[in-house]
Amino acid sequence: MSYIITIDTDKCNGDGECVDVCPTEVYELQDNKAVAVNEDECLGCESCIEVCEQDAIVIEEQ
């Protein structure tokens, strides 16, 4: 199963919580915003969604 990750950069505050919690290192901070650099590695666990207080991340099944 693969997933599409959408990050609303207007909502993202760059705190890096998603980077820290992701078990497969999908995210990086670039210019103080989260970027899904390894989207193919996403497990769909939604840990990033749970820790993102800004609701900036959406994960959809492809």
N, C-alpha and C positions, 0 to 999 in steps of 0.2 A: 504494500500500500504506500502511496506517496501523498504528500501534502503540499498545499500552496499556503505560504506564509505571507500575510500582508501586515505591514507595520505602518501605522499612521504617524508620520514624522511630525505632524503638528501637535499630536498628543504626547509623543515620546519626550521624556525629560532627561534621558541619557544617564539614569542612575545605575544602569548596568545590572539590575537584578536578574533580567532574563539571561544575560551572559553567564552570570554566576550559577544559576539554577539548572541550566540546560545540561542534561547528561551526555549529549553528543556534540557539544560545542558548535551548535548551529549559528549562534550569534556572535557578532563583534560590535564594538563601538567604533564608529567612524564619524568624525566631526561632531562628537557628543550626541550621536543618535544610534540606536540599535539598527543593525543591518543583518539580514539572514544570509550569511556567506556560504553556509553549507546546508542549504535547504533540503538537499537529497538525503541528508542524515537524520532528518526529523522523524521521531518515533510517534508523534501525535499524542504525547503524554499530557500536553497542555500545562506543564509546570510553569512555563513562561507566562501564560495567560493568568494563572493564579497569583503570581507575584507582581504582575504589572498593575499598579494602582491607578494608572492613567487609562487603562483599557485600550492600549495602543496596538495590541496584537490580535490578529484573527488567524485561525488555522482552519483550512478547509480540506476535506478529502478530495483527491484528484481522481 
